[in-house]
């Protein structure tokens, strides 16, 4: 009989030990999350200190998304791309809006001349941007396109 009592005492304390260990793990996890992870985020400047330099961004003309078949795809693949053209002045913005059909034609011509392998890397996308800027600026009189932003880019 004396052998049963130590086993019963150990068995009755087991849930208390498990609960204590779990509580300790929860406390340590909470401390790590709040002090380590949130400290990383708190190193960023507060939102009220983040200001956009409105002079740095020019006028932007958004081009609706285009869906085209790349060269060599036998019409089984497509590219969906949206653009934003940053222009040098408000006059250039008005001009690019007026020349929308010419701009869209240039974009379609350039995009359909590219194969999927021509659009894989960041460098190739930068070359695409440069080619688009050059093509659109050939048609501009009142100003120029200074930058091209890809607002959407999907290859399917």
C-alpha positions in Angstrom: 0.0 0.0 0.0 2.8 2.4 0.7 4.0 2.0 -2.9 0.7 3.2 -4.3 0.7 6.6 -2.5 3.9 8.0 -4.1 2.6 7.0 -7.5 -0.8 8.6 -6.8 0.8 11.8 -5.6 3.0 12.0 -8.7 0.0 11.3 -11.0 -2.1 13.9 -9.2 0.6 16.6 -9.6 1.2 15.8 -13.3 -1.6 18.0 -14.7 -0.4 20.9 -12.4 3.2 20.5 -13.8 1.9 20.4 -17.4 -0.2 23.5 -16.9 2.7 25.3 -15.3 5.0 24.4 -18.2 2.4 25.5 -20.7 1.8 28.8 -18.9 5.6 29.4 -18.8 5.8 28.7 -22.6 2.9 31.1 -23.3 4.5 33.9 -21.2 7.9 33.5 -23.0 6.2 33.4 -26.4 4.2 36.6 -25.6 7.4 38.3 -24.4 9.3 37.4 -27.5 6.6 38.4 -29.8 5.9 41.8 -28.2 9.4 42.8 -27.4 11.3 41.3 -30.3 9.0 41.3 -33.3 7.2 44.6 -32.5 10.5 46.2 -31.7 11.5 45.6 -35.3 8.4 47.4 -36.6 8.7 50.2 -34.1 12.2 51.1 -35.5 10.3 52.5 -38.6 9.4 56.1 -38.4 5.9 56.9 -37.1 3.3 57.3 -39.8 3.0 61.1 -39.1 6.7 61.5 -40.0 6.3 59.7 -43.3 5.6 62.4 -45.9 5.6 62.1 -49.7 7.6 64.6 -51.7 4.9 65.8 -54.0 7.4 67.5 -56.2 9.2 64.2 -56.9 6.2 62.6 -58.7 5.1 64.3 -61.9 1.8 64.0 -63.7 0.8 60.3 -64.3 -1.4 59.0 -67.1 -2.8 55.6 -66.3 -3.2 53.3 -69.3 -6.0 50.7 -69.0 -4.8 47.1 -68.8 -3.8 45.5 -72.1 -4.1 41.8 -72.8 -2.0 40.6 -75.7 -0.5 37.4 -77.0 3.3 37.3 -76.9 5.2 36.3 -80.0 5.7 32.6 -80.4 2.9 31.6 -78.1 0.5 30.3 -80.8 -2.2 32.3 -79.1 -2.2 29.9 -76.1 -0.5 32.3 -73.7 -1.2 35.9 -72.9 0.3 38.9 -71.1 -1.8 41.3 -69.1 -0.1 44.6 -68.4 -1.2 47.9 -66.9 1.0 51.1 -67.2 1.4 54.5 -65.7 3.2 57.1 -67.7 4.9 59.8 -65.8 5.1 62.9 -67.9 7.1 66.1 -67.7 4.3 68.6 -67.6 0.5 69.1 -67.5 0.7 70.0 -71.2 2.4 66.6 -71.8 -0.4 64.9 -69.8 -3.1 66.6 -72.0 -1.1 65.6 -75.1 -0.7 61.9 -74.1 -4.4 61.7 -73.3 -5.2 63.2 -76.8 -2.8 60.7 -78.4 -4.2 57.7 -76.5 -4.9 55.7 -79.7 -1.3 56.1 -80.8 0.0 55.3 -77.4 -2.1 52.1 -77.2 -1.0 51.1 -80.7 2.7 51.5 -79.7 2.2 49.5 -76.6 0.4 46.7 -78.4 3.1 46.6 -81.1 5.9 46.5 -78.6 4.3 43.9 -76.3 3.3 41.5 -79.2 6.8 41.6 -80.5 8.1 40.2 -77.2 8.3 36.5 -76.4 7.8 35.2 -72.9 11.5 34.8 -72.4 11.9 38.5 -73.2 9.9 39.5 -70.1 11.2 37.2 -67.4 13.7 39.2 -65.5 13.8 42.7 -64.0 16.5 43.8 -66.5 14.2 42.7 -69.4 11.3 44.7 -67.9 13.6 47.7 -67.6 14.5 47.4 -71.3 10.8 47.2 -72.1 10.2 50.4 -70.1 13.0 52.1 -72.0 11.6 51.0 -75.4 8.1 52.2 -74.5 9.5 55.6 -73.4 11.4 56.0 -76.6 8.4 54.9 -78.7 5.9 57.2 -77.0 8.3 60.2 -76.9 8.8 60.0 -80.7 5.1 61.0 -81.0 5.1 63.7 -78.2 5.5 67.5 -79.0 4.5 69.3 -75.8 6.6 67.3 -73.4 7.9 63.9 -72.8 7.4 60.7 -70.9 9.9 60.6 -68.1 9.1 57.2 -66.5 6.9 54.2 -67.1 5.4 52.3 -64.2 4.1 48.7 -64.5 0.8 48.8 -62.5 -0.1 45.3 -63.4 1.9 42.5 -65.0 0.6 38.9 -65.4 1.9 36.2 -67.8 -0.5 33.3 -68.3 
